[in-house]
């Protein structure tokens, strides 16, 4: 489940909220910072879950296990 949440947060970080909302100046900078934080948190969540897959199954099987967890929504452990 952490993998799914991490990927969704990372994808949401690519949406230009400031431009969509028509912000400018400080508000645009804050929206940009929010987008960056979404991406960092998403990568941290997904990365820790993928690292757990690597530790559990090894490098060769980790991508398959992660894809299975992403599609079916189950934890990697």
LONU-217023 format. One record per residue: x, y negated, z of N, C-alpha, C in turn; residue in one letter; chain. Coordinates in steps of 0.05 Angstrom, whole numbers. Layout:
# LONU-217023
n_xx, n_yy, n_zz, ca_xx, ca_yy, ca_zz, c_xx, c_yy, c_zz, aa, ch
X, Y, Z, X, Y, Z, X, Y, Z, A, A
...
END
This chain:
# LONU-217023
n_xx, n_yy, n_zz, ca_xx, ca_yy, ca_zz, c_xx, c_yy, c_zz, aa, ch
16, 24, 0, 0, 0, 0, 17, -25, 0, X, A
40, -24, 14, 58, -48, 14, 69, -53, -14, X, A
73, -32, -29, 83, -36, -56, 63, -51, -73, X, A
38, -43, -71, 17, -57, -86, 15, -87, -78, X, A
14, -92, -52, 12, -119, -42, 36, -136, -51, X, A
60, -124, -50, 84, -138, -59, 83, -145, -88, X, A
74, -126, -104, 73, -131, -133, 52, -153, -139, X, A
29, -151, -125, 8, -171, -130, 17, -199, -121, X, A
31, -201, -99, 41, -227, -90, 62, -238, -110, X, A
79, -220, -120, 99, -229, -139, 85, -239, -165, X, A
65, -224, -174, 51, -233, -198, 36, -260, -193, X, A
25, -263, -169, 11, -288, -163, 31, -312, -162, X, A
56, -306, -157, 76, -328, -156, 81, -340, -183, X, A
74, -326, -205, 78, -336, -232, 56, -355, -242, X, A
35, -357, -226, 13, -375, -234, 20, -404, -226, X, A
20, -422, -245, 28, -450, -239, 5, -466, -225, X, A
2, -461, -200, -21, -474, -185, -21, -504, -186, X, A
3, -516, -184, 4, -545, -185, -5, -557, -211, X, A
2, -544, -233, -6, -554, -259, -36, -549, -264, X, A
-46, -525, -255, -74, -519, -259, -91, -538, -243, X, A
-82, -545, -219, -98, -564, -202, -93, -593, -208, X, A
-74, -598, -227, -69, -626, -235, -54, -642, -214, X, A
-37, -629, -199, -22, -643, -177, 2, -657, -189, X, A
12, -677, -174, 36, -691, -182, 51, -700, -157, X, A
76, -706, -160, 92, -716, -138, 97, -696, -116, X, A
93, -704, -92, 99, -686, -69, 81, -662, -69, X, A
56, -665, -76, 37, -643, -76, 46, -621, -96, X, A
56, -630, -119, 66, -611, -139, 91, -596, -129, X, A
108, -611, -115, 132, -598, -103, 124, -578, -82, X, A
104, -584, -65, 95, -565, -45, 82, -541, -58, X, A
67, -545, -79, 55, -522, -93, 76, -504, -106, X, A
97, -517, -116, 119, -502, -128, 133, -485, -106, X, A
138, -498, -83, 149, -483, -60, 132, -460, -51, X, A
106, -464, -51, 87, -442, -44, 90, -419, -64, X, A
92, -425, -90, 96, -404, -110, 122, -388, -106, X, A
143, -402, -99, 169, -389, -94, 166, -371, -69, X, A
153, -381, -48, 150, -364, -24, 133, -339, -30, X, A
113, -342, -46, 97, -319, -53, 114, -298, -67, X, A
131, -307, -85, 149, -288, -99, 169, -275, -81, X, A
180, -290, -63, 200, -279, -44, 188, -258, -26, X, A
164, -265, -15, 151, -246, 3, 142, -221, -12, X, A
132, -225, -36, 124, -202, -53, 148, -184, -59, X, A
170, -195, -66, 194, -179, -72, 205, -165, -47, X, A
203, -179, -24, 212, -167, 1, 194, -142, 8, X, A
168, -145, 6, 150, -123, 12, 155, -100, -7, X, A
155, -106, -33, 158, -84, -53, 186, -72, -51, X, A
206, -89, -46, 233, -79, -45, 238, -60, -21, X, A
227, -67, 2, 230, -49, 25, 216, -22, 21, X, A
193, -23, 8, 179, 1, 2, 194, 18, -19, X, A
205, 6, -39, 221, 20, -59, 246, 32, -46, X, A
259, 17, -28, 283, 27, -15, 276, 52, 2, X, A
253, 52, 13, 244, 76, 28, 241, 100, 9, X, A
231, 95, -15, 228, 116, -35, 256, 127, -43, X, A
275, 109, -46, 302, 118, -53, 314, 135, -31, X, A
310, 126, -6, 321, 142, 17, 307, 169, 19, X, A
281, 170, 14, 266, 195, 17, 271, 214, -6, X, A
269, 205, -31, 270, 223, -54, 295, 221, -71, X, A
312, 201, -66, 336, 197, -82, 331, 179, -106, X, A
353, 170, -119, 351, 151, -141, 336, 162, -165, X, A
339, 188, -171, 326, 198, -195, 296, 199, -193, X, A
286, 206, -170, 257, 209, -166, 243, 184, -156, X, A
258, 164, -147, 246, 140, -135, 227, 125, -154, X, A
235, 120, -179, 216, 106, -197, 189, 120, -200, X, A
190, 146, -203, 165, 162, -206, 148, 161, -181, X, A
161, 163, -158, 147, 161, -132, 135, 133, -129, X, A
150, 113, -135, 140, 85, -133, 116, 80, -152, X, A
118, 90, -177, 96, 87, -196, 71, 102, -186, X, A
75, 126, -175, 53, 141, -164, 40, 125, -141, X, A
56, 114, -124, 45, 98, -101, 31, 73, -111, X, A
42, 61, -132, 29, 37, -143, 2, 43, -155, X, A
0, 65, -170, -25, 72, -183, -46, 82, -163, X, A
-37, 99, -145, -56, 112, -126, -59, 97, -100, X, A
-42, 78, -94, -45, 62, -70, -37, 76, -44, X, A
-22, 97, -45, -13, 111, -21, 14, 101, -14, X, A
21, 105, 12, 48, 98, 21, 68, 118, 9, X, A
93, 109, 7, 114, 125, -5, 122, 148, 14, X, A
122, 142, 39, 131, 163, 59, 114, 186, 57, X, A
END
